[in-house]
Amino acid sequence: MTGEQVRSEMAEQPAVLARIVERRSALHELVRSHLPDRLRGISLIARGSSDNVAVHARYLLELATGLPVSLIAPSILTRYHHHPDSKDCLIVALSQSGKTPEIVDVAEQLAAGGGMVVAVTNDDDSPLARAAAVTLAVGTSRELAVPATKTVTGQLALVTLLAEAVGDGIGEYTGGDAAWAALADAAAVTLADTDNLAAAVEILRPRLSAIHLARGLTYAAALEGALKSKETSRRVHEGYSSADFLHGPLTVASEHVAVVAYGAAGPVLDDVAQTARAAADLGSPVIGVGAEAVWAKVDGAVGLPVPQTVGEALAVIPLVIRGQQLAIETTVALGLDPDRPTGLNKVTATH
């Protein structure tokens, strides 16, 4: 049966998240024990799905610390051989396998320059972990399907607790201890709820392209949902900030281009909902993911709800799970195998 491996790994996500929640306080202390006395800057290094997690980390770390957070261009170090000043900076290096050569190389160079490297990976004995001062490990069994699922949602939880450890003020966005306690159950409920999934797949299956929309603390869900669909279904799916989509790309909306809009209660929910309506007005069929407000005023939209038991910063995790479901089930409906997408390997060895 195609997709058997990735479905199995998706089903592990509640347990993976529960174990991370159990370690949350200990990981806070581990990070804090290594922070420089005066944090001068924060940068992130990643590729692929980890890059989407890095986008979420950027929002959270800026909220938590008040410092600008940058995404490092690895080629600046590996190809242009320029070495940024990393002294007293927090460097967050993300790789599920911990084996991507350029991520390891850049982490090693920035650590040598005085940066405090935090590895966010699955394997605490990987080359990336060995290059880091602190490793935040997802700690699940090795992922065998090519599309990353349980390691991505694990990374999202880890960068959220990292932001809690580094600064103050994101409790209002996570929902605090009660939301963390509810996280694994929110993931389990989302996985079990397939009521409208077939209808959503019927929107995506005949269309060669789709747009995934979100903003702010849910933006990573749109990026990751689009990536999962394009790498498994071989269709053109693109992720956008709902604000960026209005600045020109809105013109691609039509009956031939589906829109998947992700939202959770928070400052940007109305923005996403309004953009979804604008796309629908131009003919795009809409799949709404998350809070009902995303699709409530869009005629004919298919809604895929998630439990409203966690704050916006953690809600990205069940939203990402919905994106996984859409990608995998659409791919199977197309007669393709999502476990082994054509042309892809589990570890991509960029340098």
C-alpha positions in Angstrom: 0.0 0.0 0.0 1.5 3.4 -1.0 2.0 5.8 1.8 2.1 3.2 4.5 5.4 4.4 5.9 4.7 8.1 6.0 1.2 7.5 7.5 2.9 5.4 10.2 5.3 8.1 11.0 2.6 10.8 11.1 0.7 8.7 13.6 3.7 8.8 16.0 3.5 12.6 16.3 1.3 12.8 19.5 3.8 10.6 21.3 6.8 12.5 20.0 5.3 15.8 21.1 4.3 14.4 24.5 7.9 13.4 25.2 9.1 16.9 24.2 6.6 18.5 26.6 8.0 16.3 29.4 11.5 17.6 28.8 10.5 21.3 28.4 11.7 22.6 31.7 14.9 20.7 31.6 15.6 22.0 28.0 14.9 25.6 29.2 17.6 25.2 31.8 20.0 23.7 29.4 19.7 26.5 26.9 19.9 29.2 29.6 23.0 27.7 31.1 24.9 28.3 27.8 23.6 31.8 26.8 26.2 34.6 26.6 25.9 37.2 29.3 24.8 39.7 26.6 23.2 38.3 23.6 24.3 40.3 20.6 22.4 38.7 17.8 20.4 35.7 16.6 20.7 33.8 13.3 19.3 30.7 11.9 20.6 28.1 9.4 18.4 25.5 7.6 17.3 24.0 4.3 14.0 22.3 3.2 11.4 21.6 5.9 13.8 22.8 8.5 13.9 26.1 6.7 10.1 26.4 7.3 10.7 25.6 11.0 13.3 28.4 11.0 10.8 30.9 9.7 8.6 30.0 12.7 11.6 30.3 15.0 12.4 33.8 13.6 8.9 35.1 14.5 9.1 33.6 18.0 12.7 34.7 18.8 12.0 38.3 17.7 8.9 38.3 19.9 10.8 36.8 22.8 13.9 38.9 22.7 13.2 42.1 20.8 16.3 41.5 18.7 16.2 41.2 14.9 16.7 37.6 13.8 18.3 36.8 10.4 18.2 33.7 8.2 21.8 32.9 7.3 22.6 32.3 3.6 24.9 29.3 3.8 26.6 30.0 0.5 28.0 33.3 2.0 30.3 31.0 4.0 30.6 27.9 1.8 30.9 29.5 -1.6 31.8 33.1 -1.1 34.1 32.3 1.9 32.9 35.3 3.9 32.8 34.8 7.7 30.3 36.9 9.6 31.2 38.0 13.2 29.4 35.5 15.4 30.8 36.3 18.8 28.1 36.4 21.5 25.5 35.5 19.0 22.9 32.7 19.2 23.2 30.4 16.1 20.2 28.1 15.6 21.1 25.3 13.2 18.3 23.1 12.0 18.5 19.7 10.2 16.3 16.7 10.9 19.1 14.3 10.1 21.9 16.5 11.4 23.9 15.4 8.4 23.4 18.1 5.7 27.0 19.0 4.9 26.6 22.8 4.5 24.5 23.2 7.6 27.2 21.3 9.6 30.0 23.3 8.0 28.4 26.7 8.6 27.6 25.7 12.2 31.2 24.7 12.8 32.5 27.9 11.3 30.2 30.1 13.4 31.0 28.2 16.6 34.7 28.7 15.9 34.0 32.4 15.7 32.5 32.5 19.1 28.8 31.8 18.4 26.6 29.7 20.7 25.3 27.0 18.4 22.0 25.3 19.2 21.3 22.3 17.0 17.6 21.4 16.5 17.8 17.9 15.0 16.5 14.4 15.5 19.8 12.7 16.2 21.8 13.9 19.2 24.8 12.0 18.0 24.9 13.5 14.5 27.6 15.7 13.0 25.5 18.8 13.6 25.0 17.9 17.3 28.7 17.4 17.7 29.3 20.9 16.3 26.8 22.5 18.8 27.1 23.8 22.4 23.5 22.6 23.0 21.4 20.0 21.1 17.6 20.1 21.2 16.8 16.6 19.9 13.4 15.5 18.7 14.4 12.1 19.9 12.2 9.9 17.8 13.2 6.8 15.8 14.7 7.4 12.4 12.3 8.7 9.8 12.3 6.4 6.8 9.7 8.0 4.5 11.3 10.8 2.4 8.7 13.4 3.4 9.6 14.7 6.9 6.6 14.6 9.2 7.2 13.8 12.9 10.6 15.4 12.9 9.1 18.7 11.5 6.4 19.0 14.2 9.0 18.0 16.8 11.3 20.7 15.6 8.4 23.2 15.7 7.9 22.4 19.4 11.6 22.6 20.1 12.1 26.1 18.6 9.0 27.3 20.5 10.5 26.2 23.9 13.9 27.6 22.7 12.2 31.0 22.4 10.7 30.6 25.8 14.2 29.9 27.2 15.9 32.8 25.5 13.4 35.6 26.2 10.2 36.6 27.8 6.7 37.4 26.5 5.6 34.6 24.2 3.4 32.9 26.8 0.4 34.9 25.5 1.1 33.3 22.1 1.7 29.7 23.2 -1.1 29.6 25.7 1.3 28.8 28.5 1.6 25.5 30.5 -2.0 24.5 29.9 -1.6 24.7 26.1 1.6 22.7 26.3 -0.2 20.1 28.3 -2.9 20.0 25.6 -0.5 19.9 22.6 -0.2 16.1 22.1 -4.0 15.6 22.3 -4.5 18.4 19.8 -2.2 16.5 17.4 -4.0 13.2 18.1 -7.5 14.7 17.5 -6.3 16.3 14.2 -4.9 13.0 13.0 -8.1 11.2 13.8 -10.5 13.7 12.3 -10.8 12.8 8.6 -14.4 13.9 8.1 -13.8 16.5 5.3 -10.5 15.3 4.1 -11.8 13.5 1.0 -13.7 16.6 -0.1 -10.5 18.6 0.3 -8.6 16.1 -1.8 -11.2 16.3 -4.5 -10.4 20.0 -4.8 -6.7 19.4 -5.1 -6.6 16.3 -7.1 -7.7 17.7 -10.5 -5.7 20.9 -10.2 -2.1 21.3 -11.2 -1.3 24.1 -8.8 -2.4 25.5 -5.5 -1.5 28.4 -3.2 -1.1 27.9 0.6 -1.7 31.1 2.7 -1.1 32.0 6.2 0.6 34.9 8.1 2.6 35.6 11.3 2.8 32.7 13.7 1.0 30.4 11.3 3.0 31.3 8.3 5.3 28.2 8.6 2.2 26.0 8.1 1.6 27.4 4.7 5.2 27.0 3.7 5.4 23.5 5.0 2.0 22.5 3.6 3.1 23.7 0.1 6.4 21.9 0.4 4.8 18.6 1.4 2.3 18.7 -1.5 4.9 19.7 -4.2 7.4 17.1 -3.1 4.9 14.2 -2.9 2.3 15.0 -5.5 4.6 16.6 -8.1 2.2 19.5 -8.5 3.1 23.2 -8.2 2.2 24.3 -4.7 3.5 27.6 -3.4 3.3 29.1 0.2 2.7 32.8 0.7 2.2 35.2 3.5 -1.4 36.3 3.0 -0.1 39.9 2.9 2.5 39.2 0.2 -0.1 37.3 -1.8 -2.1 40.5 -2.1 0.9 42.4 -3.5 0.6 40.9 -7.0 0.3 37.1 -6.8 -3.4 37.4 -6.2 -3.8 37.6 -10.0 -3.1 33.8 -10.3 -6.3 33.0 -8.4 -8.9 31.3 -10.6 -11.0 28.2 -10.9 -7.8 26.3 -11.9 -5.8 27.3 -8.8 -6.9 26.0 -5.4 -6.2 28.0 -2.2 -5.4 26.4 1.1 -5.7 28.9 3.9 -4.3 28.3 7.4 -5.3 30.2 10.5 -5.6 30.2 14.3 -7.0 32.7 16.8 -4.6 35.7 16.9 -3.7 39.1 15.4 -3.5 37.9 11.8 -6.6 35.6 11.6 -8.8 38.2 9.9 -6.0 39.0 7.4 -5.8 35.3 6.2 -9.6 35.1 6.1 -9.9 38.2 4.0 -7.2 37.1 1.6 -9.0 33.7 1.2 -12.2 35.5 0.3 -10.4 37.7 -2.2 -9.0 34.6 -4.0 -12.5 33.0 -3.9 -13.9 36.1 -5.5 -11.6 35.4 -8.4 -12.7 31.8 -8.7 -10.3 29.8 -6.6 -11.9 26.9 -4.6 -10.8 27.3 -0.9 -9.8 24.8 1.7 -9.7 26.4 5.1 -7.5 24.8 7.8 -7.7 25.6 11.5 -10.1 28.2 13.0 -13.6 28.3 11.4 -13.2 32.0 10.7 -10.8 31.1 7.9 -13.6 29.6 5.7 -16.8 30.7 7.4 -17.6 33.5 4.8 -16.3 31.7 1.7 -19.1 30.0 -0.3 -18.4 26.4 -1.1 -15.2 26.2 1.0 -14.2 22.9 2.7 -13.2 23.3 6.3 -10.6 21.2 8.1 -10.8 22.3 11.8 -8.1 21.7 14.4 -8.7 21.9 18.2 -8.7 25.4 19.6 -6.9 24.4 22.8 -3.5 25.9 22.2 -2.2 29.4 21.4 -1.2 30.6 18.0 2.5 29.7 18.4 1.7 26.1 19.1 -1.4 25.9 16.8 1.1 25.8 13.9 1.7 22.2 14.8 -1.8 20.8 14.2 -2.0 23.1 11.1 1.1 21.4 9.7 -0.4 18.0 10.4 -3.4 19.0 8.3 -1.0 20.0 5.5 0.6 16.6 5.8 -2.7 14.9 5.5 -3.7 16.9 2.4 -0.3 16.1 0.7 -0.3 12.4 1.4 -3.9 11.7 0.6 -3.9 13.7 -2.6 -0.7 12.0 -3.7 -2.3 8.5 -3.1 -5.4 9.6 -4.9 -3.1 10.5 -7.9 -1.7 6.9 -7.9 1.7 8.0 -6.7 3.7 6.8 -3.7 4.3 9.5 -1.1 6.9 7.4 0.7 9.4 7.6 -2.2 8.8 10.8 -4.3 10.5 10.7 -7.7 13.9 12.2 -7.7 14.3 12.8 -4.0 16.4 11.3 -1.3 16.0 11.4 2.5 19.2 13.4 3.0 20.1 16.0 0.4 23.8 16.6 0.4 24.1 20.3 -0.5 27.4 22.0 0.3 
